[in-house]
Amino acid sequence: MLLITSLPVLAQQRMLDGVVYDKNTNERIAKVNVQNVRTRESVYNTLKAEFKINVQNNDQLIITKTGYFPDTVRVPTGNSLIVYLKPTAIALKQVTITDTAQTPQKRYLAVKKEYSKAYGSNAYSDILTSTPGLGAGLSIDAIWNSISRSGRDAARLREVIERDYHEDIINYRFNKTFVASITGLKDPQLSDFMIKYRPGYYLVTTANQYEFIASIRTNLKRYLRNPHAYGLPALITPQGGPPIP
């Protein structure tokens, strides 16, 4: 009699197959944790976003992954389950630095064209120019750079243009709208955070989108632990009075 009553319970035990997708992109996502609330069994899906877990009818599964809102789903009557997780932030596809810096690049080229004399041969592929019937000769810009007493000023101008170009690229990627969407900060904290944890040119030009977002979130944790770190010291009045905030 005991064996007969337990048969229906045993018959409900089965293996459930599932796949996890990103709700926004419909792309498969891996390293997702799937836990059976009743049995406490926990598994991770494969690199193909597929998982297998022991279940019974009416079991509930908790689906979790860093960067996504957790979801609780009830086991379906069939043997397969499709889960869609919603990301906690808008995750952009990986982009190349050419796409990321397209607008700064255009401005950079426009400035170089405007101040072409400051670049001379550096703005062209070869210092020698060839004129039909006259043979090879030095370009006018190269001659200007070599004999002009403003040559040293031209070098400084090139440095300024290059520096501004690098800063422009950083500003283009590390902008307020993007950083606010990742951190949830608002001014004045947002501006304070962006000043204190401004990324360098190398990171901006080499990190993919996921690495860049991760670096911002890491710095956000540091900022929230100590918002006053990296702040400027208070100014002291010449008379030795109280510090100027």
C-alpha positions in Angstrom: 0.0 0.0 0.0 2.9 2.3 0.8 4.5 1.6 -2.5 1.3 2.4 -4.4 0.9 5.8 -2.8 4.5 6.8 -3.5 4.4 5.9 -7.2 2.6 9.1 -8.3 5.2 11.2 -6.4 8.1 9.4 -7.9 6.6 9.7 -11.4 6.6 13.5 -11.1 10.4 13.6 -10.8 12.0 14.5 -14.1 14.9 16.3 -15.8 14.0 19.7 -17.1 16.0 21.3 -20.0 16.2 25.0 -20.3 17.8 27.9 -22.2 18.4 31.5 -20.9 18.1 34.6 -23.2 18.7 38.3 -22.8 15.3 39.9 -22.9 16.5 43.0 -24.7 18.8 41.5 -27.3 17.3 37.9 -27.6 20.9 36.6 -27.4 21.8 33.6 -25.3 23.6 34.4 -22.0 25.9 32.0 -20.1 27.0 31.6 -16.5 23.4 31.9 -15.2 22.5 30.2 -11.9 19.4 28.1 -11.7 18.2 27.0 -8.3 15.2 24.7 -7.4 13.5 26.4 -4.4 12.2 23.0 -3.1 15.3 20.9 -3.3 17.9 23.7 -3.1 19.7 22.1 -6.0 21.7 24.8 -7.9 23.3 24.5 -11.4 24.9 26.9 -13.8 24.0 26.8 -17.5 26.6 26.1 -20.1 28.4 28.4 -22.5 25.6 27.7 -24.9 23.2 29.1 -22.2 21.6 25.6 -21.7 20.9 23.9 -18.4 19.5 20.7 -16.9 17.9 20.4 -13.5 15.8 17.9 -11.6 12.3 19.1 -10.9 8.8 18.0 -10.0 5.5 19.6 -11.1 4.8 23.0 -9.5 8.5 23.5 -8.5 9.8 27.0 -8.6 13.2 28.0 -10.1 15.1 31.1 -9.2 17.2 32.4 -12.1 20.0 34.8 -11.3 23.0 36.4 -13.0 25.1 39.4 -12.2 24.0 42.4 -14.3 20.4 41.1 -14.6 17.3 41.2 -12.6 16.6 37.9 -10.9 13.5 36.0 -12.0 11.4 33.2 -10.4 9.6 30.9 -12.8 7.3 27.9 -12.2 8.2 24.6 -13.8 6.2 24.0 -17.0 4.3 20.8 -17.7 6.6 20.0 -20.6 10.3 19.0 -20.5 11.8 22.3 -21.7 11.8 25.9 -20.4 12.9 29.2 -22.0 13.8 32.0 -19.7 14.3 35.7 -20.6 16.3 37.9 -18.1 16.1 41.6 -18.1 19.5 43.4 -17.8 19.8 45.9 -15.0 21.5 48.4 -17.3 21.6 48.9 -21.1 24.5 46.8 -22.3 25.7 48.1 -25.6 27.4 45.8 -28.1 31.2 45.9 -28.2 32.4 48.7 -30.5 35.8 49.4 -32.0 37.6 52.6 -31.3 37.0 53.8 -34.9 33.3 53.8 -34.2 33.6 55.2 -30.7 35.8 58.1 -31.7 34.2 58.9 -35.1 33.1 62.5 -34.1 36.4 63.4 -32.3 38.3 62.0 -35.3 36.4 64.3 -37.7 37.1 67.3 -35.5 40.8 66.3 -35.2 41.2 66.1 -38.9 39.4 69.5 -39.4 41.8 71.1 -36.9 44.9 69.6 -38.6 43.6 70.9 -41.9 43.1 74.4 -40.5 46.6 74.5 -38.9 48.3 72.5 -41.7 51.4 74.8 -41.6 52.0 73.7 -38.0 52.2 70.1 -39.1 54.2 70.5 -42.3 55.5 67.1 -43.5 53.9 65.4 -40.5 50.5 66.0 -42.0 51.4 64.2 -45.2 52.8 60.8 -46.1 56.2 62.1 -47.5 58.2 65.2 -47.0 59.2 65.1 -50.7 56.6 66.4 -53.3 56.7 65.6 -56.9 55.7 68.2 -59.5 55.3 67.0 -63.1 58.3 68.2 -65.2 60.2 69.5 -62.2 61.1 66.3 -60.3 61.1 65.9 -56.5 61.3 68.7 -54.1 60.6 69.7 -50.5 57.0 70.6 -49.7 56.2 74.2 -48.8 54.9 73.3 -45.4 58.1 71.4 -44.6 60.2 74.4 -45.7 58.1 76.7 -43.5 58.6 74.5 -40.5 62.4 74.2 -41.1 63.2 77.9 -41.6 60.5 79.8 -39.7 61.4 81.2 -36.3 57.9 80.1 -35.3 58.9 76.4 -35.6 59.1 76.0 -31.9 55.6 77.5 -31.6 54.4 75.0 -34.2 55.6 72.1 -32.2 53.8 73.4 -29.1 50.6 73.9 -31.2 50.9 70.3 -32.4 51.1 69.1 -28.8 48.1 71.1 -27.8 46.1 69.7 -30.8 47.1 66.1 -29.9 46.2 66.6 -26.2 42.8 68.1 -27.0 42.1 65.2 -29.4 42.8 62.7 -26.6 40.6 64.6 -24.2 37.9 64.8 -26.8 37.9 61.0 -27.2 37.6 60.6 -23.4 34.8 63.1 -23.2 33.0 61.4 -26.1 32.9 58.0 -24.4 32.9 59.0 -20.7 29.9 61.4 -21.0 27.4 62.4 -18.4 24.4 60.6 -20.0 26.3 57.3 -20.2 27.9 57.5 -16.7 24.6 58.5 -15.1 22.9 55.4 -16.7 25.6 53.2 -15.2 26.0 54.7 -11.8 22.6 56.2 -11.1 24.3 59.3 -9.7 22.9 62.8 -10.2 24.6 66.2 -9.9 26.5 67.4 -8.0 27.7 63.8 -7.1 27.8 62.8 -10.8 30.1 65.6 -11.7 32.2 65.0 -8.7 32.6 61.3 -9.5 33.4 62.0 -13.1 36.2 64.5 -12.2 37.7 62.2 -9.6 37.5 58.9 -11.6 38.1 60.2 -15.1 39.6 57.3 -17.2 42.8 57.7 -19.1 43.1 57.7 -22.9 44.6 54.2 -23.0 41.6 52.6 -21.2 39.1 54.5 -23.3 40.7 53.4 -26.6 41.4 49.7 -25.6 38.6 48.6 -23.3 35.5 47.0 -24.9 32.1 48.1 -23.6 31.7 45.5 -20.9 35.2 46.2 -19.6 34.6 49.9 -19.6 31.3 49.6 -17.7 33.0 47.2 -15.2 35.7 49.8 -14.6 33.1 52.5 -13.9 31.2 50.3 -11.5 34.4 49.4 -9.7 35.2 53.1 -9.3 31.7 53.8 -8.2 32.1 51.4 -5.2 35.3 53.2 -4.2 33.6 56.5 -4.5 30.6 55.5 -2.4 32.9 54.1 0.3 34.7 57.4 0.5 33.1 60.3 -1.5 35.7 62.8 -0.2 38.7 60.9 -1.5 40.9 62.6 -4.1 39.3 66.0 -3.2 41.3 69.2 -3.3 42.6 70.5 0.1 40.9 73.5 1.6 42.5 76.8 0.8 44.2 78.7 3.6 43.7 82.5 3.8 47.0 84.5 3.7 46.2 85.9 7.2 46.1 82.4 8.6 42.3 82.6 9.0 39.9 79.6 8.7 40.2 77.4 5.6 38.2 78.5 2.6 35.8 75.6 1.6 
